């Protein structure tokens, strides 16, 4: 237990004298009485401590007897899960005022030394994360309500969107971010911005799609816009020549090769298009059309999209993703759970599977790299499982192979690069880390209660988690302290 308390000191800032002093502090935390009879509770007491003889000396104020029994039992079994009771894995934390989930975004600089966070009325906050144990706010920019941020490829400019439109900020010196350009959308909020691959155009979504020439960032100029009312999703084609925009009346397809003269095509899906996924060959668009289910469009000729298929999910289709071979559509339906549709013949999509247990509301889905498993989250705050692993080897019969219940609403799910861990953003529990090495037995290996976790971003090397939280702002968590003590250790 003492070693776990010292893990960060040993890893980041080892100094013999500091460690000895820290051990003395830890002894006072873990123990409530002087075992060595030298008049002090210190490291000497830790050295002579014996569980069976001195159980009563453990701090029963900090730990209940049941918790102590569990910790000691797990230590003897070489289980890591006991660290959930004592391990402090937060490297640093910065408190920011509460803002709605949609108004929080985290973007990391290319070199991983800075974090840029938009926080609604609290502006853009810039943090130096070089020393994650001492998170420091080094810059601030405020310009009304800010909802999202994207960085230029050279990380010298931040493109920030919010209630007042698009603002371009020079971040060459992140300690003094300076406004250099602005495009006013007239008080209609902008929630998303995407840059062209060459960085000369900004695509912003408010009541439609607006294309801005940002070649001169001090004077962004509107090239054109397509006013279709509030938009839900924007996707660009692989070659960057087309923009696919979902909105309440359907799908708009925009030719952006010559933004001064949009070639506009539109298809009324008869529902309210929420999300769009483009096939890998770019010939078909799969639209999650809310109450109208799944709509499949042939976009071989993007100026004339043709409906070739439709499947009514009998609920409200919110998101669609495709299997790696493009033959199966997995549809997140807020009423009917996960709906699995065979689209090998897109003209006659056929429902082949469904996962919709009682009291389970699908929030999101992620597929494994090999396409054999689906990881699904639930945001209903019910007594059902918050995290479910499905075997989709045979999509006609998705089989629940395991689950884990956080007893709360799980929002976003992120998998580690090697797919051994799932990181859940939980409404009440914060960051929850699930070991899925054995997908039949997902095991919580740790958590940190940030409060109301909304978004999770992992560092490129997978050792840090950056959590945007509704209660506590930006929290950086060291994930290396969740690494198993030995590769063959078991879990409960």
N, C-alpha and C positions, 0 to 999 in steps of 0.2 A: 504494500500500500504506500509506503514511504517513497519507494522508487518511482511509482507512478506520479506522485506529486512532483518529483524532481525531474521528470522526463524532459520538460522544456528547458530547465536550467542546464542539464547535462548536454542537451542537443545544441542549444543556441549560445550559451554564455557560460561555459564551464570555468569555474574558478574555485580552487580547493577551499579557500576561506569562506567564500559565499555559500558553497554547498554545505559546509559544516554549520554555518549559521542558519541556513534554510532547513537543515535536518532538525535543528533544535526547535525551529518554529513548527515544523511538521509534527514533531513529537507531541507538542502541546495541542495540536489539532486532533491527532488520532487518539492520544491517551488522556485519561482524566485523573490519573494518580501517579505518584512517584514509586516506581517499581524497585529501583536500585537503592532506595533509602539514602540518597545523598542530598536531599533537600530541594532538588530541582527535577522538573520534568524535562528531559533532554534526550539527545541521541543515545546516551548511555542506557536509558530505559528501553529504547528500541532494540538495542543489541542484546539485552537479557530477556526480552519479551518471549513468553511461551504461551501459545494460544490456550492450551488446556489449563495451565496454572493461573494465568492472568487475564482470562476472558473479561472479568469484571472491570478491568482497568481501561477497556476500550471506551471511547467517548459515546455514551448512550444518549447524550443530548443531540449530537450531530447525526448519529446512526441509531436506528432502532435495533433491538436484538435480532429481529428477523433479517434485517439488511446485513448486519454483521455476519450472521450465520451464512447467508448467501455468498457474501464476499469471500469469506474464508474457505467455504466449500469450493467455490469456483477457482480460487487460487491453488488449492491442493490438486484440483483436476486439470490445472493448466488451461482453464477457460479464460478467454479474454473479456467475456461479457461483464465480468464484475467491475470493469472500469467505468461502466455507466454510472456507478454510484460515486466515484471519487475523481475520475479523470477530468481535468480542466483543459479542454482542447482549443479553446478560443485563443487565437494568437492576438487578435485585437478587435476592437469594436468601436463603432462611432455612432452615437445616438443622434437620430434625426426625428423630426416630428412625424406623426402618423399621416400617411397619405394613402389614397386608394391604390389597389394593386396595379391598375392600368397605368399609373403615373410613376412607376419605379422602373428604372433600367440601369443595368451595370454594363459598362464596356471597359475592357482592359487595353492598355497600350500594347503595341507590338512587342516591346521588350519585357512586358510583364511587371514593370516597376510602378505603374500608376493605374488607378481605378477612377473612372468617370461615372458619377451617379446622378441621375435626374430624380428629383423628389418633389414634383408638383410645385406648390408655392414656395418650397425651400430651395429652389434653384438648382444649378449644377454645382456639385461638390467634387473637388479633385483631391485625391488622396495619394500620398506617397506610400507605397506598399513594399518598398525595398526591404524594410525591417518590419515584418508582419507582426512582431511583438509590440511595436510601438507605432500603431497606425496614426498618421499625421495628416490632417487636412492642410494642404498647401495652397489651395486656390479655391475661389468661389466666384460664380457668375450668376447674377439674378436678373431676370427679365420677364416678370410675370410668371404664370404657371408653365412649367416645362415638363414635357411628357416623355421625351425620347432623345437619344443622342447617337450619332454615327461619326466616326473619325475618318479623316482623309487617309489615304494609304500611307502617306509619309508622317502621319500623326502630328502635323503642324496645325491642323484646323479641326474644330468640332462643329458639326452641323446639328443644331439643336432645334427641336420642334416643340411647340406648345400652343397655348391659347392665342398668342399673337402672331403665329405663323412660323417661319423659318428664320433662325438667327445663326449667322456664321461667326465663329469666335476664333481668334488667333490664340493657339495654345503652345506656340513655340517656347514661351516661358510660362509653364503651367502655374506658376505662383501669381502671375498677373494676367489671367485670361482677358483678352480685349476684344470687344465687339468690333468687327470690321465690315459686316454686311447684314442686311435684313430684308426679308420679303414679308409684307403684311398681307395676311389672308382676310383681313377685314373682320376680325373677331370670331371667325369660325375656326375652332380648334383643329390642330394637326397632331396626329398621334404617331405617325410613322414617316420615316424618310429612308430612301435607298439611293445610293450613288451609282452612277454608271461605272463600268470597269475602268474607263480612262479618267474618271473623276471630274469630268467637265459638266455633267448634268446631275441635277438632284430631282428625284421623283418624290413628291410629297402627296399624302392622301388626306383630304379633309372631306369636302362635299364633292368628291370625284378625284381625279388624278390631275395634278398640276406638274408640269415639267419646267424646270428652271435651268437656264444657262448660268453656271457658276464658274466659268472660265476665269472671269474676274470676280473673285469672291467679295470684293467691296461693293459690287453692284449686281447682285443676282437679278436676272431678267427673265420674266415669264416668256417662254417660247410658245406654249400653248397649254390649254387645259381642256379637260373633258368633265363636264359637270353632270354627274349622275346621282347626286345626293350622297348621303353617308355611305362610305365604303367599308367592307369587312375584311378583305384580304387582297394582297397584290402579289403576283408571282411573275417573274421574268423568264422568258424562254432561255434555254441553255446557251444560245448564241447571242443573247442580249438584244435581239431585234424586236421582240414583242413583249407587251405587258398585258397580263390577264388580271382583270379587276373584278372582284365580286361585290355586289351591292344588292339593295333590297329588291331590284327588279330583274336581276339576272347577272350575266357575264358580259363584260365589255372587253374587246380585244383591240389593242392599240398597236399600230406599227410605229415604233419609236426610232426607226432608222433616220427619219427626217422629221424631228419633232416640230419643225415650223409648219408642218402640214400633215397632221395625223390622218392616217387612213383608219377610219373607225368602223368596227363591226360590233354588233350587239346581238345577244340572244336572250330573249325573255324566257327564263326557266320556269315561270309560273309559280315560283316559291319566293324565298328570300335567300339568295346565294350567300352562304356563310364562309365557304372555303373552297379552294380549287387546287387540284394536283394535276400536273401535266405528265403524260406518259413519257418514258425515256426516249422514245423516237420522235417526240414532239408532234404527233399526229392526232392525239386525242386529249380532251380536257374532261376531267372527272370532277363534277361539282356537287358538294354537299349543299342541298337546297332546302334546308330546314324542313318544313312540313311536307315538302314535295319529294323528299328522299334523295336518291342519287340520280343525277342527270349526266349522260355521257354524250359529248359533242365531238364530231369529226371536225378537226381544225386543220386538216391537210391544206385547205385553202382558207387561211385565217380571215380573209375578207368576207367569207361566206360560211360561217359555222353552221353545221347541220346536226340536228339531234338524231342520234342513231340508236340510243338506248335509254332506258329508264327503269329504275326499281324503286317502288314506294316502300320505305322502311316502316311505315305505319306509325311514325313518331316524328321526331325532329332531328334531322341529320345535321350535325355540327362540324364534323371533320371527316376527311377521307384520306387514307394513305394506301399505297399499293404494295403488294408483295414484291420481292426483288425480281421475280421473273415477269411482273406486270400482268399476271393472270388472275389475281385475287384482289378484291377491294375490301379493306377493313374500314367500316363506317362507325364513327362514334355517334350514337343516337341518344339524346338525353332522356328519352322515354323508354326505348327498347334495348338499351345497353349496346353491346358490340355486335354489329350485324356484319356477317361475312358473305360476300357476293362473288360468284364466279363470273369474271368478265373476259374469259378467254375468247368468247364470241360477244363483243361489245353490243351487238344488236339485240341480243337476248340475254341480258344479265339475269342470273338465277341465284336466289338465296340458297346457300348451301350450309350455312351454320349460323349460330347465334349464341351469345353468352349474355344472359340477362337474369341473374339471380334476384330474388326478392330483396327489396330495400338496398339495391346497389345502383348508383348513378355513375356511369362512366364519365370520367373527366378527360382522360388522355390515354394515349397508347403509344408504345414504342416497341419495335420489332428487334429481335436479336439479329446479329450480322448474318447468321446462316438461315434465317427465316423460319426456324422451327418453333420459336417461342414468341409469345406476345406478353408484354408487361403492361398491365392496365391499372389505372388509379381510379379511386372513387372519391367523390367530394360531397357525399350526402350526409356526412356526420352521423351515419346510422351505426347500428351494431354489427353490420356486415364488415367484411375485410376491406381495408383501405388500399391494399396492394395485392394484386393477384397475378400469378404466373400461369399462363395458359399454354398447353401443348397444342400447336397448330400444324403439326406435321401432317395431320389429316384434317384440313380445314372444315370438312363436312361435319366433323365432330370435335369441336374445340373442347379440350379436357382440362379442367382445373387441376393442376398438379400440386399447387401449394398456394398459400396466402399468408399475409401478415396484417394484423389489424392495429393501427395506431390509435384507435378509438377516437379518431378525429377525421377531418376532411383532408385528404391528400390531393394537392393540386398538381404541381409539376413533377415529372420524373426524369432523371438524368442517369444514364449508365456510364460506368467507368469505361475507359478505352478497352480494357481486357474483359469487360462484361462480368466481372466477379462481384461487383457491388452496384446497388441501386441507391441513388440519393433522392430522397423524397422531400419536397417542400410541403410542410404540413401546417395547416391553419392554426393549430394549437401547440403541437409538439416541436415546431421549428424544423431543423434539419434532422432527418432520421436516416441512418445508414443501414442498409440491409445487405448482408452477405448472401449472394446468390450463386456462389461457387457450386453448391449443390442446389439446383433450382427446385428440387422436391422438398427442401427444408430451408426456406429463407429464414435467416436469423438476424435479429437486430444486434449489430456489433457496437453500436454507439449512437448517441444523439446529442445535440445541444439545443436546448430550448430557447431559441431566439424570440419566441413569442408567436408571431403571425408571419411565417415564412411564405414569400410569394414566388421568388425566382431564385434559381441556383445556377451559378456559372463556375465551371471547374477551370483551374489553371491549365496551361498547355501540358505540363508534366503530370497533372493529376494529383498533385500533392496538397493543393489548397482548394477550399470551397468558398466562394464569395456569395453570401446570402443577402438578398434584398428582403427586408423584413418590415412589416407594417408597424411594429411597435418599437424596434430598436435600430432601425436604419441599416447601415452596412456592417456586416459581421464577417470577419475572415477567420476561417477555421482550418487548423492544421490537420490534414487527413492522415499524415504519416503516423500519428499517434494511435491510429486504429489498426495498424498493421499487426497481424497475429504474432504472438511471441515465438511460436514455432510453426513450421509449415504443416506439421501433422497433428496440431492441436485440434481437439474436437470442440463442438459447441453443444449447448443444451438444447 
